[in-house]
Amino acid sequence: MVSAMIPKAQPPKFVIPIAQHKEVSVEDVLIKDGWVRQTTIGEPRLTEIVQNYKAMGFEVHVEEFKTEGADCTTCFDAGQEMGFMYGTVYVRKRGEPAGEDELF
């Protein structure tokens, strides 16, 4: 008598997905919170731009500009070697109560 070997059924393999967390940049967080990047600039224009946006009623946030990971940074690198600091300006409209606009 010949006995045939029947392969034993294998239990299905389950793949558990592993979340891959990428490092979230400061800019991603700011944009998610409604901020809009306007410019990256150094003094004395940085202060002027901040004052002008505030005078127009915007909230203003300035982040120190770091050249890591940026595309072309030759000008910024040269300026930083001479002691200049650069800031990236983000703005968003101030929250105004509804009905304050004359048109509505």
Order of alpha helices (4+ residues) and beta strands (2+ residues): alpha-beta-alpha-beta-alpha-beta
